Amino acid sequence: MAVQTINLGGKRFVVLPEKDYLALRGLGTASSQAPKSKPARSTGSIKRRRDTEAGDAAESKRRLAEGGTKPYSQVRKELGLE
């Protein structure tokens, strides 16, 4: 079996021919083939995400109400890029 390792983003990956992968996949243990349940989410993380999304929405509405934005094409003309 020819195997090669690659480091990407600080993680180590193994590259091997597909037929070898399929053979290894068939050799899995009973624990690896058992259905895995998802861990329960804590209510704190859900509340934190909801608060963050609400804050993002409020900021977006505020920025839209302020106005003062310029189209990208106008900014390019002002900078002499067009």
C-alpha positions as CSV (number, residue, x, y, z in Angstrom):
1,M,0.0,0.0,0.0
2,A,1.5,3.3,-1.1
3,V,0.8,6.1,1.4
4,Q,1.8,9.8,1.4
5,T,1.3,12.4,4.2
6,I,0.6,16.1,3.6
7,N,0.5,18.9,6.2
8,L,-2.2,21.5,5.4
9,G,-3.1,24.2,7.8
10,G,-1.2,22.6,10.7
11,K,-3.2,19.3,10.2
12,R,-1.7,16.1,8.9
13,F,-3.5,14.2,6.1
14,V,-2.9,10.8,4.6
15,V,-3.2,10.2,0.9
16,L,-3.6,6.7,-0.4
17,P,-5.1,4.9,-3.4
18,E,-8.9,4.6,-3.4
19,K,-8.9,0.8,-3.6
20,D,-6.7,0.7,-0.4
21,Y,-9.1,3.2,1.3
22,L,-12.1,1.1,0.4
23,A,-10.4,-2.0,1.8
24,L,-9.5,-0.2,5.0
25,R,-13.0,1.2,5.3
26,G,-14.4,-2.3,5.2
27,L,-12.2,-3.3,8.2
28,G,-13.8,-0.8,10.6
29,T,-14.4,-1.9,14.2
30,A,-17.9,-2.3,15.7
31,S,-17.5,1.0,17.6
32,S,-16.6,2.9,14.5
33,Q,-19.7,1.6,12.6
34,A,-22.1,2.3,15.5
35,P,-24.4,5.2,14.9
36,K,-23.1,8.3,16.6
37,S,-25.4,10.6,18.5
38,K,-24.9,14.3,18.4
39,P,-23.7,16.0,21.6
40,A,-26.4,18.0,23.4
41,R,-26.1,21.8,22.9
42,S,-25.9,23.9,25.9
43,T,-28.6,26.6,26.1
44,G,-25.8,29.1,26.8
45,S,-24.3,28.7,23.4
46,I,-27.7,29.0,21.7
47,K,-28.5,32.2,23.6
48,R,-25.1,33.6,22.9
49,R,-25.6,33.0,19.1
50,R,-29.1,34.5,19.2
51,D,-27.7,37.6,21.0
52,T,-24.9,37.9,18.5
53,E,-27.2,37.6,15.5
54,A,-29.6,40.2,17.0
55,G,-26.7,42.6,17.5
56,D,-25.5,42.1,13.9
57,A,-29.0,42.8,12.6
58,A,-29.3,45.9,14.7
59,E,-25.9,47.2,13.5
60,S,-26.9,46.6,9.9
61,K,-30.2,48.5,10.3
62,R,-28.3,51.4,12.0
63,R,-25.8,51.6,9.2
64,L,-28.5,51.6,6.5
65,A,-30.4,54.3,8.3
66,E,-27.3,56.5,8.6
67,G,-26.7,56.5,4.9
68,G,-23.5,58.1,3.7
69,T,-22.4,55.1,1.7
70,K,-21.0,55.5,-1.8
71,P,-21.2,53.1,-4.7
72,Y,-17.9,51.3,-5.4
73,S,-17.8,52.9,-8.9
74,Q,-17.9,56.4,-7.4
75,V,-15.1,55.7,-5.0
76,R,-12.9,54.3,-7.8
77,K,-13.5,57.5,-9.9
78,E,-12.6,59.7,-6.9
79,L,-9.4,57.8,-6.4
80,G,-8.6,58.0,-10.1
81,L,-8.7,54.3,-10.7
82,E,-11.1,54.5,-13.6
